[in-house]
Amino acid sequence: MKTKILGIVMMLIGSLAFGQLSSTGVSPSGVLDGVYIQQHIPTKKVVSYASLREADVMWSKRIWRTIDVQQKLNFPLFYPEAPLTDRMALWDVIKYGIETEGSLTPYEIIGDGKYDFDGEFLYPLLPPNGNTKDEVYRESLDAIFYSTSEVEKIGDDGEPVFDLEGDPEMIKSKKAVTADQIVKYLVKEDWFFDKQRSVMDVRIIGICPVIKQFDENGDLKEGVKPLFWLYFPECRYVFQNYFVYNRQNDAQRMSFDDLFWKRMFASFIHKESNVYDRDVKIYEQNGIKALLQSEKIKNEMLLIEHDLWHL
């Protein structure tokens, strides 16, 4: 009996090691890194949103937020810098969902000579006829997940190679974008008052990773660059199966979807829906004034929620 039980356990560990998410606690070599197989989060199902009709929405406001991963409360989104057997950074989860699993669709920022900084999901990056091995599609993905730069060609002797004119030969080097290069995430969300449930609610519509900018030589430049937008309701099915670190208890971790659902992140508002379609920083150039305007928008939304109870 003990032999049969041991065999079943080993088969379960083997099946989890090959083909399952890396958040089970089982290493790629099939070793259980812990005292039990972590099954709750990797097999967790998405909790559906409450039913909502247009007639139930008395008031709504579209908001764009910035989540700075350098803030302490946002560290679970940023760390670990390299994936572990039981957890990984949000960027690695997104990369897995797009590049490996193919369950997430990135929406490019630039398309047809126009820009989509606000996440209107205008330019989806999809494989033609579902062929994920298509060369053009793979090149488009490489442009997202890898940064290219020109470096000197090195010969077998370890020395630079020169052309006939005596100039060093240059070759293109491809380097993967890693989690430590992500500086913030942009979030687009809708706040609304549901009179059917008598609650002020919020639903995230899109999320966009933002990276440090590098020039063609691989040197860090001033400023940042948004990579692509993701449709958040689609992301939930991937985010739900990955652990987020719990500072208090390793046995009671939550998923990335839980983190966003419970609003357990620090952020500031950089834009609200307005007639001019402009960011806060456009009319509040000073950094302190922009943050104060962000707080003002948040307070106005709170007052609206209170006032709706008297209608």
Secondary structure, DSSP 8 states (H G I E B T S, - for coil): -HHHHHHHHHHHHHHHHTTS-GGGSB-TTS-B-SSS---TTTT----------GGGEEEEEEEEEEEETTSGGGHHHH--SS--SS---HHHHHHIIIIIS----EEESEETTEE-TT----SB---GGG-TT-HHHHHHHHHHHEEEEEEE-B-TTSSB-B-TTS-B-EEEEEEE--GGGEEEEEEEEEEEEETTTTEEEEEEEEEEEEEEEE-TTS-EEEEEEE-EEEEHHHHHHHHTTSEE--SS-TTS-EEHHHHHHTT-S--EEEEE--TT---HHHH--SHHHHHHHHHHHHHHHHHHHHHHTT-
